Amino acid sequence: MKVEELVTVSGGEMDDHLKNEFENITRTILSNQTQALGKVEKEIGQVWRQMGIMYGQVSNSIKILERVKSISEGYVNKTSKNLGTMEGTVEGLTDRFVNPERREASLF
């Protein structure tokens, strides 16, 4: 065989071998990427589920806090009103005890 024939024969075999190697490498890369993508999709789904649960919990907490605020405001308003009424009553009692003459005059 001549050198030229050897290069032609072996060159064709080398091309086929390299082609097969690149195909194998490409298949391996695509397989790995597909598996990784599946795992990422699964984890993203779990994150979305957790976010949904947390959103529900935060929404419930907001409702509870709004109710507590409303109840607290009601208590404060009632207490303020009661204190105002008590202040008037105390002033009336103080006037009666401080000015006994007026009290006696009002009795007659």
C-alpha positions as CSV (number, residue, x, y, z in Angstrom):
1,M,0.0,0.0,0.0
2,K,1.0,3.5,-0.7
3,V,1.1,6.2,2.0
4,E,-1.6,8.0,0.1
5,E,-4.0,5.0,0.3
6,L,-3.2,4.5,4.0
7,V,-4.2,8.1,4.8
8,T,-7.4,7.8,2.8
9,V,-8.4,4.6,4.5
10,S,-7.4,5.6,8.0
11,G,-8.8,9.1,7.5
12,G,-12.2,7.7,6.8
13,E,-12.1,5.5,9.8
14,M,-10.9,8.4,12.0
15,D,-13.7,10.6,10.7
16,D,-16.3,7.8,11.6
17,H,-14.7,7.3,15.0
18,L,-14.7,11.1,15.8
19,K,-18.3,11.3,14.6
20,N,-19.3,8.5,16.9
21,E,-17.5,10.1,19.9
22,F,-19.1,13.5,19.3
23,E,-22.5,11.8,19.1
24,N,-21.9,10.0,22.3
25,I,-20.7,13.2,24.0
26,T,-23.7,15.1,22.7
27,R,-26.1,12.4,23.9
28,T,-24.5,12.4,27.4
29,I,-24.7,16.2,27.7
30,L,-28.3,16.3,26.6
31,S,-29.2,13.4,29.0
32,N,-27.5,15.2,31.9
33,Q,-29.2,18.5,31.0
34,T,-32.6,16.8,30.8
35,Q,-32.2,15.2,34.2
36,A,-31.0,18.4,35.8
37,L,-33.9,20.3,34.2
38,G,-36.3,17.8,35.7
39,K,-34.8,18.2,39.1
40,V,-34.9,22.0,38.8
41,E,-38.6,21.9,37.7
42,K,-39.4,19.7,40.7
43,E,-37.7,22.0,43.2
44,I,-39.3,25.1,41.6
45,G,-42.7,23.4,42.1
46,Q,-41.9,22.7,45.7
47,V,-40.9,26.4,46.2
48,W,-44.2,27.6,44.7
49,R,-46.1,25.3,46.9
50,Q,-44.3,26.6,50.0
51,M,-44.9,30.2,48.8
52,G,-48.6,29.4,48.5
53,I,-48.7,28.0,52.0
54,M,-46.8,31.0,53.4
55,Y,-49.1,33.4,51.5
56,G,-52.1,31.8,53.2
57,Q,-50.5,32.0,56.6
58,V,-49.6,35.7,56.1
59,S,-53.1,36.5,54.9
60,N,-54.6,34.8,58.0
61,S,-52.2,36.7,60.3
62,I,-53.2,40.0,58.6
63,K,-56.9,39.2,59.2
64,I,-56.3,38.3,62.9
65,L,-54.2,41.4,63.4
66,E,-56.8,43.6,61.9
67,R,-59.4,42.1,64.2
68,V,-57.2,42.5,67.2
69,K,-56.7,46.2,66.2
70,S,-60.4,46.7,65.9
71,I,-61.1,45.1,69.2
72,S,-58.3,47.1,70.9
73,E,-59.6,50.4,69.4
74,G,-63.1,49.5,70.8
75,Y,-61.7,48.9,74.3
76,V,-59.7,52.2,74.2
77,N,-62.8,54.1,73.1
78,K,-65.0,52.6,75.8
79,T,-62.3,53.1,78.4
80,S,-61.9,56.8,77.4
81,K,-65.6,57.3,77.5
82,N,-65.9,55.6,80.9
83,L,-63.0,57.7,82.3
84,G,-64.7,60.9,81.0
85,T,-67.9,59.9,82.8
86,M,-66.0,59.0,86.0
87,E,-64.2,62.3,85.9
88,G,-67.5,64.2,85.9
89,T,-68.8,62.0,88.7
90,V,-65.6,62.6,90.8
91,E,-65.8,66.4,90.2
92,G,-69.4,66.3,91.4
93,L,-68.5,64.4,94.5
94,T,-65.5,66.7,95.2
95,D,-67.8,69.8,94.9
96,R,-70.2,68.3,97.5
97,F,-67.4,67.5,100.0
98,V,-65.4,70.7,99.5
99,N,-68.4,73.0,99.7
100,P,-70.6,71.6,102.5
101,E,-72.4,75.0,102.8
102,R,-73.7,74.6,99.3
103,R,-74.7,71.1,100.1
104,E,-76.6,72.2,103.1
105,A,-78.3,75.0,101.2
106,S,-79.4,72.6,98.5
107,L,-81.0,70.4,101.1
108,F,-83.2,73.3,102.4
